[in-house]
Amino acid sequence: MSSTSATARSLDADALPERARRVLPGGSTHAAREYQPPLYVVRSQGSHKWLIDGREILDYTMGHGALLLGHAHPEVVAAVQQQVERGTHFGAASPLEVEWAELITSLVPSAEEVRFTASGTEAAMLSIRLARAATGRPYIVKFDQHFHGWSDSVSVDLDAAGQASAAAGIAPATAALTRVVRADDHGALAAALHLGDAAALIVEPSGAHYGRETLDPEVLRRARTLCDETGTLLIFDEVVTGFRVAPGGMQSLVGVIPDLSLLGKVMAGGLPAGAVVGKRSVLELLAGSIHHPGTFNANPLSAAAGIATLRVVSTGQPQRAASTYAAALESGWRSALTAGGRSGRVWRLSSIIHVELEDPAAQSRLAGALREEGVDLLHTSAFCSAVHTDADLETSIAALSRALGRLA
């Protein structure tokens, strides 16, 4: 087959879904990308992306929240291009990893030291091992529905009866080491921690699912006190909120400093990376009793992209721009719901907007209806960026109005 015909085959929009089903479980590589009909993107720039069939779509998935600066930001692109020419993997230490870590420690209040991983999920796994090693305790406590990646220890939540229930494939003995409490149940949290055998409490400081279920900052303050009283490490999962809600993350806004923090997404400008940051006394266990390899820890491409991104976001200007845009979109979408006679709500955490219709059936179809109108969300949440425009705002409000009409 010639290179021309091979390229044509790879871009055959009609054939791709069936080809994907033959080689990918469910035809997808991520639970949040199982669109029906499938969506294949071939190019992105700024706040827009272009599909395999040539259509242009307005994007609010923004790399699952990683792209505060938008797609293909010129400074990030230049940094990655320059680094590709110098090498993609040295199999050795690089000056880039030091500069990247210095930027992170200068911005995140809890970050005395940094250990890089290849993803946020890996960061969560490592933080739990660190907590257990630092305390000598076996148990982990988490809030119900707070998301920390897909690893075994954090894939336990409460079922309809209020009992802990683990995801498929997790051994009962592993699940039994995770205690789950509701975020609003201070008594249950106190009881779980005062048993004295919990290594860590891990939470999303934004509330579950990056603020979809809001969390009163007072809960975090009480959690900090309880952890101090019981010798439990407090872990903030800021994979989504880190550098997005503020240069210092959610912890800088609520004024509660955890022992360890998890980072990802924005920290690498859209390339793969994660990190555990926090107390030097805990992180230094990685220089002794804890063996933590990782082929792609602080790989040069991610480091270059991360440095370029953090230099820009450290000013706070991108966060302000994204939040200002999100506030206008929140208002516009709320008005669209009212005008469309739909019961529901629209709310916002900084530059992240959540939409929820009162009718569950309509809610389940909302994201698909919006995609048909040329707007792509992550589930029914919109990650706004520093490069979304007034024209994008008008397009988005009109698209929601038409989508609500489709649902009717």
C-alpha positions as CSV (number, residue, x, y, z in Angstrom):
1,M,0.0,0.0,0.0
2,S,1.4,3.4,-0.9
3,S,1.9,6.1,1.8
4,T,-0.9,8.2,0.2
5,S,-3.4,5.3,0.3
6,A,-2.4,4.4,3.9
7,T,-3.0,8.0,5.0
8,A,-6.3,8.1,3.3
9,R,-7.3,4.8,5.0
10,S,-6.2,6.2,8.4
11,L,-8.4,9.2,7.9
12,D,-11.5,7.3,6.7
13,A,-14.1,8.6,9.2
14,D,-16.6,5.9,8.4
15,A,-14.2,3.0,8.8
16,L,-12.5,4.2,12.0
17,P,-15.2,3.1,14.6
18,E,-15.2,-0.5,13.4
19,R,-11.4,-0.6,13.2
20,A,-11.3,0.8,16.8
21,R,-13.7,-1.8,18.1
22,R,-11.4,-4.6,16.7
23,V,-8.3,-3.4,18.5
24,L,-9.5,-1.3,21.5
25,P,-11.7,-2.4,24.4
26,G,-15.1,-0.9,23.7
27,G,-13.5,0.9,20.8
28,S,-12.0,3.5,23.1
29,T,-8.9,4.4,25.2
30,H,-10.7,6.3,28.0
31,A,-14.0,5.9,29.8
32,A,-14.8,9.6,29.1
33,R,-14.2,9.2,25.4
34,E,-16.8,6.6,24.6
35,Y,-18.9,9.1,22.6
36,Q,-21.8,7.9,20.5
37,P,-21.3,8.6,17.7
38,P,-17.5,8.4,18.0
39,L,-15.5,11.7,17.9
40,Y,-12.1,11.7,16.2
41,V,-10.0,14.8,16.3
42,V,-7.1,15.4,13.9
43,R,-6.0,18.9,14.9
44,S,-6.5,21.5,17.6
45,Q,-5.7,25.2,18.1
46,G,-6.6,27.6,20.8
47,S,-10.2,26.9,21.9
48,H,-11.1,24.8,18.9
49,K,-10.5,21.4,17.4
50,W,-11.1,19.9,14.0
51,L,-12.7,16.5,13.5
52,I,-11.7,13.8,11.0
53,D,-14.7,14.8,8.8
54,G,-13.5,18.4,8.6
55,R,-16.0,19.8,11.1
56,E,-14.8,22.5,13.6
57,I,-15.9,22.1,17.2
58,L,-15.6,24.5,20.2
59,D,-13.8,22.7,22.9
60,Y,-14.4,22.7,26.7
61,T,-12.8,19.4,27.4
62,M,-9.4,21.2,27.1
63,G,-7.3,18.1,27.4
64,H,-9.5,16.8,30.3
65,G,-8.7,20.0,32.1
66,A,-4.9,20.1,31.3
67,L,-5.0,23.0,28.8
68,L,-5.6,26.2,30.8
69,L,-3.6,28.0,28.1
70,G,-5.6,26.3,25.3
71,H,-4.5,24.0,22.5
72,A,-1.0,24.4,21.0
73,H,0.0,27.5,23.0
74,P,2.9,28.9,21.1
75,E,5.3,29.0,24.0
76,V,4.6,25.5,24.9
77,V,4.8,24.3,21.3
78,A,8.2,26.0,20.9
79,A,9.6,24.5,24.1
80,V,8.5,21.0,23.0
81,Q,9.9,21.4,19.5
82,Q,13.2,22.6,20.8
83,Q,13.4,19.7,23.2
84,V,12.5,17.0,20.6
85,E,15.6,18.0,18.7
86,R,17.7,17.7,21.8
87,G,16.3,14.4,22.9
88,T,13.2,12.8,24.3
89,H,14.6,10.5,26.9
90,F,18.1,10.8,28.4
91,G,17.9,7.8,30.8
92,A,19.6,10.2,33.2
93,A,19.0,13.3,35.3
94,S,18.3,16.5,33.4
95,P,18.5,20.2,34.3
96,L,14.9,20.5,33.2
97,E,13.6,18.4,36.1
98,V,15.4,20.7,38.6
99,E,13.9,23.8,37.1
100,W,10.5,22.3,36.8
101,A,10.5,21.3,40.5
102,E,11.8,24.7,41.5
103,L,8.9,26.3,39.8
104,I,6.4,24.0,41.5
105,T,7.9,24.5,45.0
106,S,7.8,28.3,44.4
107,L,4.1,28.2,43.7
108,V,2.4,25.4,45.7
109,P,2.3,26.2,49.5
110,S,2.7,22.6,50.6
111,A,5.5,21.8,48.2
112,E,8.9,21.5,50.0
113,E,10.0,18.7,47.6
114,V,8.7,17.1,44.4
115,R,8.7,13.6,43.1
116,F,7.5,13.3,39.5
117,T,5.4,10.5,38.1
118,A,3.9,9.8,34.7
119,S,0.3,10.5,35.7
120,G,-2.1,11.7,38.4
121,T,-3.1,8.1,39.1
122,E,0.5,7.2,39.7
123,A,0.9,10.2,42.0
124,A,-2.1,9.0,44.1
125,M,-0.6,5.5,44.4
126,L,2.8,6.8,45.4
127,S,1.3,9.2,48.0
128,I,-0.5,6.3,49.7
129,R,2.7,4.3,49.9
130,L,4.5,7.3,51.3
131,A,1.8,7.8,53.9
132,R,1.9,4.2,55.0
133,A,5.7,4.2,55.2
134,A,5.8,7.5,57.1
135,T,3.2,6.4,59.7
136,G,3.5,2.7,59.9
137,R,-0.3,2.4,59.5
138,P,-2.3,0.4,57.0
139,Y,-5.6,2.2,56.5
140,I,-6.6,5.0,54.1
141,V,-9.7,7.2,54.6
142,K,-11.4,8.9,51.7
143,F,-14.5,10.9,51.1
144,D,-17.3,9.3,49.1
145,Q,-17.2,10.0,45.4
146,H,-14.0,12.0,45.6
147,F,-11.9,10.9,42.6
148,H,-8.2,10.0,42.8
149,G,-7.6,8.0,39.7
150,W,-8.3,4.3,39.1
151,S,-5.9,2.5,41.5
152,D,-7.2,-0.1,43.9
153,S,-6.9,1.8,47.2
154,V,-9.0,4.8,46.0
155,S,-11.6,2.9,43.9
156,V,-13.9,2.4,46.9
157,D,-17.1,4.4,47.5
158,L,-20.4,4.1,49.3
159,D,-23.3,2.2,47.7
160,A,-27.0,3.2,47.9
161,A,-27.2,1.5,51.4
162,G,-24.2,3.5,52.7
163,Q,-21.8,0.6,52.6
164,A,-18.3,0.6,51.2
165,S,-18.3,-0.9,47.7
166,A,-15.2,-1.5,45.6
167,A,-14.9,-1.4,41.9
168,A,-14.7,-4.7,39.9
169,G,-11.4,-6.5,40.1
170,I,-10.3,-5.2,43.5
171,A,-9.5,-7.8,46.1
172,P,-11.7,-7.7,49.2
173,A,-8.6,-7.6,51.4
174,T,-7.4,-4.5,49.6
175,A,-10.7,-2.7,49.7
176,A,-11.0,-3.4,53.4
177,L,-8.0,-1.1,54.0
178,T,-10.0,1.9,52.7
179,R,-12.6,3.6,54.9
180,V,-15.1,5.8,53.1
181,V,-17.1,8.5,54.8
182,R,-19.4,11.2,53.5
183,A,-17.7,14.6,53.3
184,D,-20.5,16.2,55.3
185,D,-20.3,13.6,58.1
186,H,-17.8,15.1,60.6
187,G,-18.7,12.5,63.2
188,A,-17.9,9.6,60.9
189,L,-14.6,11.2,59.8
190,A,-13.6,11.8,63.4
191,A,-14.5,8.2,64.3
192,A,-12.5,6.8,61.4
193,L,-9.4,8.8,62.2
194,H,-9.5,8.4,66.0
195,L,-9.1,4.7,65.6
196,G,-5.4,5.6,65.2
197,D,-4.6,3.3,62.4
198,A,-5.2,5.5,59.3
199,A,-2.1,6.6,57.4
200,A,-3.8,9.3,55.5
201,L,-7.0,11.1,54.6
202,I,-7.2,11.8,50.9
203,V,-9.6,14.4,49.5
204,E,-10.4,16.7,46.6
205,P,-10.2,20.1,48.2
206,S,-12.6,21.4,45.5
207,G,-15.3,18.8,46.4
208,A,-15.9,15.6,44.5
209,H,-15.3,15.6,40.7
210,Y,-13.5,18.9,40.6
211,G,-16.3,20.8,42.3
212,R,-19.3,19.0,40.9
213,E,-20.2,18.3,44.5
214,T,-19.1,21.4,46.3
215,L,-17.2,21.3,49.6
216,D,-17.3,23.8,52.4
217,P,-13.8,25.0,53.2
218,E,-14.7,24.5,56.9
219,V,-14.7,20.7,56.2
220,L,-11.0,21.0,55.2
221,R,-10.2,23.0,58.2
222,R,-11.8,20.4,60.5
223,A,-10.0,17.6,58.6
224,R,-6.7,19.4,59.1
225,T,-7.3,19.6,62.9
226,L,-8.4,15.9,63.1
227,C,-5.3,14.8,61.1
228,D,-3.1,16.7,63.5
229,E,-4.8,15.2,66.5
230,T,-4.5,11.7,65.2
231,G,-1.1,11.7,63.5
232,T,-2.8,11.2,60.1
233,L,-1.3,12.7,56.9
234,L,-3.7,14.9,55.0
235,I,-3.4,14.5,51.2
236,F,-5.0,17.0,48.8
237,D,-5.7,15.8,45.3
238,E,-5.0,18.8,43.2
239,V,-4.5,17.0,39.9
240,V,-7.4,19.1,38.4
241,T,-7.3,22.2,40.5
242,G,-3.5,22.6,40.8
243,F,-2.4,25.8,39.0
244,R,-5.9,26.2,37.5
245,V,-7.9,27.8,40.2
246,A,-4.9,29.8,41.3
247,P,-1.1,29.6,40.8
248,G,-0.9,27.9,44.2
249,G,-3.9,25.7,43.7
250,M,-7.0,25.2,45.9
251,Q,-4.9,25.1,49.1
252,S,-3.8,28.6,48.5
253,L,-7.4,29.8,48.3
254,V,-8.8,27.9,51.3
255,G,-5.7,28.5,53.5
256,V,-5.4,24.8,54.5
257,I,-2.0,23.2,53.9
258,P,-1.9,19.5,53.5
259,D,1.1,17.2,54.2
260,L,1.1,15.9,50.6
261,S,-0.5,17.2,47.4
262,L,-1.1,15.4,44.1
263,L,-0.5,17.4,40.9
264,G,-1.0,16.7,37.2
265,K,-2.7,18.1,34.1
266,V,-1.9,21.9,34.0
267,M,1.6,21.2,35.5
268,A,2.7,19.7,32.2
269,G,0.9,21.8,29.7
270,G,-1.0,18.9,28.1
271,L,1.8,16.3,28.1
272,P,1.8,13.3,30.4
273,A,2.9,13.9,34.0
274,G,2.0,13.8,37.6
275,A,3.7,14.6,40.9
276,V,3.6,14.1,44.6
277,V,4.7,17.2,46.5
278,G,4.8,18.0,50.2
279,K,6.8,17.8,53.4
280,R,10.5,17.1,53.0
281,S,10.4,14.7,55.9
282,V,7.9,12.5,54.0
283,L,9.3,12.9,50.5
284,E,12.8,12.0,51.7
285,L,11.6,8.5,52.3
286,L,12.0,8.1,48.5
287,A,15.8,8.6,49.0
288,G,15.9,5.7,51.5
289,S,13.3,3.1,52.4
290,I,10.9,3.5,49.4
291,H,12.0,2.4,45.9
292,H,10.2,4.3,43.2
293,P,11.4,3.9,39.6
294,G,9.5,5.1,36.6
295,T,10.8,5.2,33.0
296,F,9.0,8.4,32.2
297,N,9.3,10.3,35.5
298,A,10.1,14.0,34.6
299,N,10.8,13.0,31.0
300,P,12.4,15.9,29.1
301,L,9.4,16.6,26.8
302,S,6.9,16.9,29.7
303,A,9.4,18.9,31.7
304,A,9.9,21.4,28.8
305,A,6.2,21.8,28.4
306,G,5.7,22.1,32.1
307,I,8.3,24.8,32.5
308,A,6.9,26.8,29.7
309,T,3.4,26.5,31.1
310,L,4.2,27.3,34.7
311,R,6.2,30.4,33.7
312,V,3.0,31.7,32.1
313,V,0.5,30.6,34.7
314,S,2.6,31.8,37.6
315,T,1.5,35.3,36.9
316,G,-2.1,34.5,37.7
317,Q,-3.3,36.2,34.5
318,P,-4.4,33.1,32.7
319,Q,-6.4,32.0,35.7
320,R,-8.1,35.4,35.9
321,A,-8.9,35.4,32.2
322,A,-10.3,31.9,32.3
323,S,-12.4,32.6,35.4
324,T,-13.8,35.8,33.9
325,Y,-14.8,34.0,30.8
326,A,-16.3,31.2,32.8
327,A,-18.4,33.6,34.9
328,A,-19.9,35.1,31.7
329,L,-20.6,31.6,30.3
330,E,-22.1,30.5,33.6
331,S,-24.5,33.4,33.5
332,G,-25.3,32.9,29.8
333,W,-26.0,29.2,30.2
334,R,-28.2,29.8,33.3
335,S,-30.2,32.2,31.2
336,A,-30.5,29.7,28.4
337,L,-32.0,27.1,30.8
338,T,-34.5,29.6,32.1
339,A,-35.5,30.7,28.5
340,G,-35.8,27.1,27.5
341,G,-38.1,26.3,30.4
342,R,-35.7,23.7,31.7
343,S,-35.3,23.0,35.4
344,G,-31.7,22.6,36.4
345,R,-28.7,24.5,37.6
346,V,-25.4,25.9,36.4
347,W,-22.5,26.5,38.8
348,R,-18.9,27.2,38.7
349,L,-15.5,26.6,40.5
350,S,-13.1,29.2,39.1
351,S,-12.9,28.3,35.4
352,I,-14.8,25.0,35.6
353,I,-18.5,25.1,34.9
354,H,-21.0,22.3,35.8
355,V,-24.4,21.9,34.2
356,E,-27.2,19.6,35.6
357,L,-30.7,19.2,34.3
358,E,-33.4,18.2,36.7
359,D,-34.6,15.5,34.3
360,P,-32.1,12.6,34.5
361,A,-33.0,11.4,31.0
362,A,-32.3,14.8,29.5
363,Q,-29.1,15.1,31.6
364,S,-27.8,11.9,30.1
365,R,-28.4,13.2,26.6
366,L,-27.1,16.7,27.1
367,A,-23.5,16.3,26.3
368,G,-24.4,14.5,23.0
369,A,-26.9,17.1,22.1
370,L,-24.2,19.8,22.6
371,R,-21.7,18.0,20.5
372,E,-24.3,17.9,17.7
373,E,-24.4,21.6,18.0
374,G,-20.6,21.9,17.8
375,V,-19.6,22.2,21.5
376,D,-17.7,19.5,23.3
377,L,-17.8,19.1,27.1
378,L,-16.2,16.6,29.5
379,H,-19.3,14.8,30.6
380,T,-21.4,17.9,31.4
381,S,-18.6,20.0,32.7
382,A,-16.8,22.8,30.8
383,F,-13.2,23.6,31.3
384,C,-12.7,27.2,30.2
385,S,-9.3,28.4,29.1
386,A,-7.4,31.7,28.9
387,V,-8.0,31.8,25.1
388,H,-11.7,31.3,24.8
389,T,-13.2,34.4,23.1
390,D,-16.3,36.5,23.1
391,A,-17.3,34.8,19.9
392,D,-16.9,31.4,21.6
393,L,-19.2,32.8,24.4
394,E,-22.0,33.7,21.9
395,T,-21.6,30.3,20.1
396,S,-21.8,28.4,23.4
397,I,-24.9,30.1,24.7
398,A,-26.7,29.6,21.4
399,A,-25.6,26.0,21.2
400,L,-27.0,25.2,24.6
401,S,-30.3,26.8,23.6
402,R,-30.5,24.7,20.5
403,A,-29.4,21.6,22.4
404,L,-32.2,22.1,25.0
405,G,-34.6,22.3,22.1
406,R,-33.3,19.0,20.8
407,L,-33.9,17.4,24.2
408,A,-37.5,18.6,24.2
